[in-house]
């Protein structure tokens, strides 16, 4: 779910800047936050898979 939220935020800000331009300092900040959400949720997902795999061994 977090990966979807991060992707949605990145797309939202990208489209917003494409349509109305860079108006606020918050646009790049929220773009970065969306990217961090995406990266961190991906890493968390990988760690969960590794824990499940090691638990089954």
N, CA, C and O atoms as a MOPAC input file, in Angstrom:
PM7 MOZYME 1SCF
protein

 N      0.81500 1    -1.19100 1     0.00000 1
 C      0.00000 1     0.00000 1     0.00000 1
 C      0.86500 1     1.26400 1     0.00000 1
 O      0.53600 1     2.25500 1    -0.65100 1
 N      1.96300 1     1.21000 1     0.73300 1
 C      2.84300 1     2.36800 1     0.79500 1
 C      3.51600 1     2.61900 1    -0.55000 1
 O      3.75700 1     3.76600 1    -0.92600 1
 N      3.81600 1     1.54800 1    -1.26600 1
 C      4.42200 1     1.71600 1    -2.59100 1
 C      3.46100 1     2.44600 1    -3.52500 1
 O      3.87500 1     3.27700 1    -4.33300 1
 N      2.19400 1     2.13000 1    -3.40400 1
 C      1.18300 1     2.80100 1    -4.22700 1
 C      1.10600 1     4.27600 1    -3.85500 1
 O      1.00700 1     5.13500 1    -4.73100 1
 N      1.15100 1     4.57000 1    -2.56000 1
 C      1.08500 1     5.96500 1    -2.10800 1
 C      2.30200 1     6.76100 1    -2.58500 1
 O      2.16400 1     7.90200 1    -3.02500 1
 N      3.47700 1     6.17000 1    -2.49800 1
 C      4.68400 1     6.85300 1    -2.96100 1
 C      4.65300 1     7.10800 1    -4.46200 1
 O      5.01400 1     8.19000 1    -4.92400 1
 N      4.21900 1     6.10700 1    -5.21600 1
 C      4.11200 1     6.26200 1    -6.67100 1
 C      3.07600 1     7.31400 1    -7.03100 1
 O      3.29500 1     8.13200 1    -7.92400 1
 N      1.95100 1     7.29000 1    -6.33500 1
 C      0.89400 1     8.27700 1    -6.60000 1
 C      1.38500 1     9.69100 1    -6.31700 1
 O      1.07800 1    10.61700 1    -7.06800 1
 N      2.14700 1     9.86400 1    -5.23500 1
 C      2.64600 1    11.19700 1    -4.89700 1
 C      3.62300 1    11.69500 1    -5.96100 1
 O      3.57600 1    12.86100 1    -6.35100 1
 N      4.50100 1    10.81900 1    -6.42600 1
 C      5.46400 1    11.19900 1    -7.46100 1
 C      4.73300 1    11.60300 1    -8.74000 1
 O      5.04600 1    12.63000 1    -9.34300 1
 N      3.76400 1    10.79300 1    -9.14900 1
 C      3.00500 1    11.10500 1   -10.36700 1
 C      2.23300 1    12.40700 1   -10.19900 1
 O      2.21600 1    13.24500 1   -11.10000 1
 N      1.59300 1    12.57500 1    -9.04200 1
 C      0.80800 1    13.78200 1    -8.76400 1
 C      1.67500 1    15.04300 1    -8.90400 1
 O      1.28500 1    15.99400 1    -9.58300 1
 N      2.82900 1    15.04600 1    -8.27200 1
 C      3.70000 1    16.22700 1    -8.30600 1
 C      4.24800 1    16.43500 1    -9.71400 1
 O      4.33100 1    17.57100 1   -10.18100 1
 N      4.61900 1    15.36300 1   -10.39000 1
 C      5.12900 1    15.48700 1   -11.75500 1
 C      4.09200 1    16.13500 1   -12.67100 1
 O      4.41400 1    17.05200 1   -13.42600 1
 N      2.84300 1    15.65600 1   -12.60500 1
 C      1.77300 1    16.21800 1   -13.43800 1
 C      1.48300 1    17.65500 1   -13.03700 1
 O      1.27800 1    18.51700 1   -13.89100 1
 N      1.46600 1    17.90700 1   -11.74300 1
 C      1.20000 1    19.26700 1   -11.25400 1
 C      2.24000 1    20.26000 1   -11.78400 1
 O      1.88400 1    21.34000 1   -12.25600 1
 N      3.50800 1    19.90000 1   -11.70500 1
 C      4.56700 1    20.78600 1   -12.20200 1
 C      4.48000 1    20.92400 1   -13.71600 1
 O      4.74000 1    22.00000 1   -14.25500 1
 N      4.11600 1    19.85000 1   -14.40400 1
 C      3.98700 1    19.91200 1   -15.86800 1
 C      2.84600 1    20.84600 1   -16.28200 1
 O      2.95200 1    21.54600 1   -17.28900 1
 N      1.76400 1    20.85800 1   -15.51100 1
 C      0.60500 1    21.67200 1   -15.87900 1
 C      0.71300 1    23.13200 1   -15.43400 1
 O      0.42000 1    24.04200 1   -16.20900 1
 N      1.13300 1    23.35400 1   -14.18600 1
 C      1.12600 1    24.72800 1   -13.67100 1
 C      2.51500 1    25.29500 1   -13.41300 1
 O      2.65800 1    26.48100 1   -13.11800 1
 N      3.52600 1    24.46300 1   -13.52100 1
 C      4.88800 1    24.92600 1   -13.30000 1
 C      5.29800 1    24.80300 1   -11.84100 1
 O      4.49900 1    24.47500 1   -10.96400 1
 N      6.56400 1    25.07800 1   -11.62300 1
 C      7.12800 1    25.02100 1   -10.27900 1
 C      6.77700 1    26.31700 1    -9.55300 1
 O      7.34700 1    27.37000 1    -9.84000 1
 N      5.84700 1    26.23400 1    -8.62200 1
 C      5.34000 1    27.42100 1    -7.94000 1
 C      5.83600 1    27.49200 1    -6.50500 1
 O      6.14100 1    28.57500 1    -6.00300 1
 N      5.91800 1    26.35500 1    -5.85000 1
 C      6.21100 1    26.33200 1    -4.42100 1
 C      7.43100 1    25.46100 1    -4.14300 1
 O      7.74200 1    24.53500 1    -4.89200 1
 N      8.10700 1    25.77900 1    -3.05400 1
 C      9.23300 1    24.96300 1    -2.61200 1
 C      8.75400 1    23.60000 1    -2.13700 1
 O      9.54400 1    22.66100 1    -2.04300 1
 N      7.46000 1    23.48500 1    -1.83500 1
 C      6.92700 1    22.22200 1    -1.33600 1
 C      6.80400 1    21.16200 1    -2.43000 1
 O      6.79400 1    19.97100 1    -2.12000 1
 N      6.71200 1    21.55700 1    -3.68300 1
 C      6.58200 1    20.58200 1    -4.76700 1
 C      7.79300 1    19.64600 1    -4.84100 1
 O      7.61700 1    18.42800 1    -4.84700 1
 N      9.01300 1    20.18200 1    -4.89700 1
 C     10.14900 1    19.25300 1    -4.91700 1
 C     10.30400 1    18.46700 1    -3.61500 1
 O     10.75000 1    17.32000 1    -3.62900 1
 N      9.93400 1    19.08400 1    -2.49000 1
 C     10.03000 1    18.38900 1    -1.21200 1
 C      9.10200 1    17.17900 1    -1.19800 1
 O      9.50800 1    16.09400 1    -0.78200 1
 N      7.86000 1    17.35500 1    -1.64700 1
 C      6.93000 1    16.23600 1    -1.65300 1
 C      7.27900 1    15.20500 1    -2.72300 1
 O      6.96700 1    14.02400 1    -2.56500 1
 N      7.91700 1    15.63000 1    -3.80100 1
 C      8.42100 1    14.68600 1    -4.80000 1
 C      9.47700 1    13.78200 1    -4.16600 1
 O      9.47500 1    12.56800 1    -4.37200 1
 N     10.36700 1    14.37900 1    -3.40200 1
 C     11.42000 1    13.62100 1    -2.71300 1
 C     10.81200 1    12.70100 1    -1.66000 1
 O     11.23400 1    11.55300 1    -1.52000 1
 N      9.82800 1    13.19700 1    -0.92100 1
 C      9.16100 1    12.36000 1     0.08400 1
 C      8.50400 1    11.15300 1    -0.57900 1
 O      8.58200 1    10.03900 1    -0.06000 1
 N      7.86100 1    11.36900 1    -1.71600 1
 C      7.25800 1    10.25100 1    -2.44500 1
 C      8.29600 1     9.23200 1    -2.87700 1
 O      8.07000 1     8.02600 1    -2.78800 1
 N      9.43500 1     9.72400 1    -3.34700 1
 C     10.52200 1     8.81900 1    -3.72300 1
 C     11.05300 1     8.03300 1    -2.54300 1
 O     11.31900 1     6.83600 1    -2.65500 1
 N     11.20900 1     8.70900 1    -1.40200 1
 C     11.66200 1     8.01300 1    -0.19300 1
 C     10.65100 1     6.96200 1     0.26100 1
 O     11.03400 1     5.86600 1     0.67200 1
 N      9.37600 1     7.29100 1     0.18900 1
 C      8.34000 1     6.30500 1     0.52400 1
 C      8.47200 1     5.07000 1    -0.35100 1
 O      8.40300 1     3.93900 1     0.12900 1
 N      8.66100 1     5.30300 1    -1.62800 1
 C      8.77600 1     4.19700 1    -2.57600 1
 C     10.00700 1     3.34000 1    -2.27700 1
 O      9.91600 1     2.11300 1    -2.23800 1
 N     11.12900 1     3.96900 1    -2.07200 1
 C     12.37900 1     3.24200 1    -1.80600 1
 C     12.30600 1     2.48000 1    -0.48500 1
 O     12.66200 1     1.30400 1    -0.42200 1
 N     11.84500 1     3.14900 1     0.56200 1
 C     11.80600 1     2.50700 1     1.87700 1
 C     10.79200 1     1.37100 1     1.93000 1
 O     11.04400 1     0.34800 1     2.56700 1
 N      9.65800 1     1.53800 1     1.27500 1
 C      8.67000 1     0.45700 1     1.27700 1
 C      9.18200 1    -0.74200 1     0.47500 1
 O      8.89200 1    -1.88700 1     0.82300 1
 N      9.93800 1    -0.48800 1    -0.59300 1
 C     10.52500 1    -1.58100 1    -1.36700 1
 C     11.54200 1    -2.34700 1    -0.52100 1
 O     11.56700 1    -3.57800 1    -0.53500 1
 N     12.37900 1    -1.61200 1     0.21600 1
 C     13.37000 1    -2.26600 1     1.07500 1
 C     12.70100 1    -3.06200 1     2.18700 1
 O     13.14600 1    -4.15900 1     2.52400 1
 N     11.63300 1    -2.51300 1     2.75700 1
 C     10.89800 1    -3.22400 1     3.79700 1
 C     10.29200 1    -4.50800 1     3.25000 1
 O     10.29300 1    -5.54300 1     3.91600 1
 N      9.77800 1    -4.42800 1     2.03700 1
 C      9.19600 1    -5.61300 1     1.40000 1
 C     10.25500 1    -6.69700 1     1.18600 1
 O      9.99000 1    -7.87800 1     1.40900 1
 N     11.46000 1    -6.29200 1     0.75100 1
 C     12.54300 1    -7.26100 1     0.56500 1
 C     12.95400 1    -7.89700 1     1.88700 1
 O     13.20800 1    -9.10000 1     1.94900 1
 N     13.02100 1    -7.09000 1     2.94400 1
 C     13.39800 1    -7.62500 1     4.25300 1
 C     12.35900 1    -8.62400 1     4.75000 1
 O     12.71100 1    -9.65200 1     5.32900 1
 N     11.08500 1    -8.32600 1     4.52700 1
 C     10.03400 1    -9.25700 1     4.93800 1
 C     10.17800 1   -10.58800 1     4.20800 1
 O     10.02600 1   -11.65100 1     4.81100 1
 N     10.47300 1   -10.53000 1     2.90500 1
 C     10.66100 1   -11.76400 1     2.13500 1
 C     11.83600 1   -12.56200 1     2.67600 1
 O     11.75700 1   -13.78400 1     2.80200 1
 N     12.92900 1   -11.87000 1     2.99600 1
 C     14.11500 1   -12.55700 1     3.52600 1
 C     13.83700 1   -13.18000 1     4.87800 1
 O     14.33100 1   -14.27000 1     5.16900 1
 N     13.04500 1   -12.50000 1     5.72200 1
 C     12.71200 1   -13.06300 1     7.03100 1
 C     11.84800 1   -14.30200 1     6.88300 1
 O     12.04200 1   -15.28900 1     7.59300 1
 N     10.90600 1   -14.25300 1     5.97500 1
 C     10.04400 1   -15.41400 1     5.75300 1
 C     10.87900 1   -16.56900 1     5.21100 1
 O     10.70700 1   -17.71400 1     5.62900 1
 N     11.77900 1   -16.27000 1     4.28400 1
 C     12.62600 1   -17.30400 1     3.69900 1
 C     13.53100 1   -17.93300 1     4.75900 1
 O     13.69200 1   -19.15300 1     4.78500 1
 N     14.11800 1   -17.11900 1     5.62600 1
 C     15.00800 1   -17.65400 1     6.66100 1
 C     14.21400 1   -18.40500 1     7.72100 1
 O     14.72900 1   -19.34600 1     8.32500 1
 N     12.97200 1   -18.00400 1     7.95600 1
 C     12.12100 1   -18.70000 1     8.92700 1
 C     11.77500 1   -20.10100 1     8.42700 1
 O     11.69100 1   -21.04300 1     9.21500 1
 N     11.57600 1   -20.23400 1     7.12900 1
 C     11.21900 1   -21.53000 1     6.55200 1
 C     12.39200 1   -22.48900 1     6.45000 1
 O     12.19400 1   -23.70100 1     6.36000 1
 N     13.61700 1   -21.95900 1     6.46400 1
 C     14.81500 1   -22.82600 1     6.34000 1
 C     15.11700 1   -23.56900 1     7.59100 1
 O     16.08300 1   -24.33000 1     7.63900 1

